[in-house]
């Protein structure tokens, strides 16, 4: 079974990712990495208290939008 199948991505996407296409979707990239057993952590060096309500809401939307 191919990585494309394991990660629920097509071969075109996987080829674009492998070849460094700068506009690939982060969620799809994370699915590929997850299917390979690669864990990714994101360290955001910002104190939550220093964010505005709008920034906290947007950050939450981004995090919730990452679909593995």
C-alpha positions in Angstrom: 0.0 0.0 0.0 1.4 3.4 -0.9 1.8 6.4 1.4 -0.8 8.3 -0.8 -3.3 5.6 0.1 -2.3 5.3 3.7 -2.7 9.1 4.2 -6.0 9.4 2.2 -4.2 11.6 -0.3 -3.8 11.2 -4.1 -0.6 10.5 -5.9 -0.6 14.0 -7.4 -0.7 15.7 -4.0 2.0 13.4 -2.7 4.2 14.1 -5.7 3.8 17.8 -5.2 4.6 17.5 -1.5 7.7 15.4 -2.3 8.9 17.9 -4.8 8.6 20.9 -2.5 5.5 22.6 -3.8 5.3 25.7 -1.6 1.5 25.8 -1.4 0.5 22.3 -0.2 -2.2 22.1 2.5 -0.8 21.8 6.0 -3.6 19.3 7.1 -2.8 17.0 4.2 0.9 17.2 4.9 0.3 16.3 8.5 -1.8 13.3 7.4 1.2 12.1 5.3 3.6 12.5 8.2 1.2 10.8 10.6 0.8 7.8 8.3 4.6 7.5 8.3 4.7 7.6 12.1 6.2 11.1 12.2 4.9 13.3 15.1 4.9 17.0 14.6 4.7 19.5 17.4 4.3 23.2 17.0 5.8 25.5 19.7 4.2 28.9 19.5 6.4 31.3 21.6 3.6 33.6 22.4 2.0 33.9 25.8 -1.8 33.4 25.4 -2.3 36.4 27.8 -0.6 38.7 25.3 -3.0 37.8 22.5 -6.1 39.9 21.8 -9.5 38.1 21.9 -9.6 38.1 18.1 -6.1 36.6 17.9 -7.0 33.9 20.4 -10.1 33.1 18.4 -8.2 32.9 15.1 -5.5 30.7 16.6 -8.2 28.4 17.9 -9.9 28.2 14.5 -6.5 27.4 12.9 -5.8 24.6 15.4 -9.3 23.2 15.1 -9.0 23.3 11.3 -6.1 20.9 11.2 -7.8 17.7 10.3 -5.8 14.5 10.8 
